[in-house]
Amino acid sequence: MPLVRIDALPVHDDATLTALGDAVHQAMTETIDVPRDDFFQIVTRTDGHLRYDPGYLGIRRDDGVVFVSLTMRVGRTYAQKKALYARIAELASERAGIEPRNVFVSVTENHPVDWSFGEGVAQYLG
């Protein structure tokens, strides 16, 4: 159950951010075995207070940068994560017109006890 957060600058319109969200979800279903109906996203367009280094690690970013943060349970391999990053960048370009150099992805992992889907219950604990 990944929770996806996408942060972007105002250069991206609603249609672009919707396409990006769909691209991220598709990449997760293809590379890390996320079910199609497991869809939880927070998409935020900032008012310009998104800061980034335009050349960190030799990658030339500009105001088209998007930050994709995934919070998910532990258990994916390094190979799955590498495939996920590549597929997100590929689909972001194809579906949303966002250049791969502007796709920043971060993964935070946690455990089943760290989730409640409502009603104050830790559903994964049984």
C-alpha positions, 0 to 999 in steps of 0.5 A: 500500500504505497502512499504517493505524494507528488509536489510540483511548481505551478509550471505544471497544470492539472492535466499534467499532474493527473497524467503524472499521478497515473504514470506513477501508479502504473509504474508501481503496478508494473514493477513492485506488485501494487494492485491496481485498486491500491490508489492513494495519492496527494498531489500538490502544486506549490506557489513557488516555494519548492527549492532544489539544487539545479545541478546536484549529482550532475543532473540538470534540473529546472522548474519542471522538476517534480518530487515523487515521494513514496511511503510503502511497506518494506520488502522490495528488492534493490532491483525492483526499486531501480526498475520502479525509478526507471519506469516512473521517469519513462512514463512521466515523459511519455504520459505527462511530458516531464523530462526524466531529468526532472523526476526526483523519486524518494522511497520511505519504507515502514512496517505493517503496524505503521498503517491505519486505513480508517476507523482507528484500526491497524488493518494489516495486523489482523 
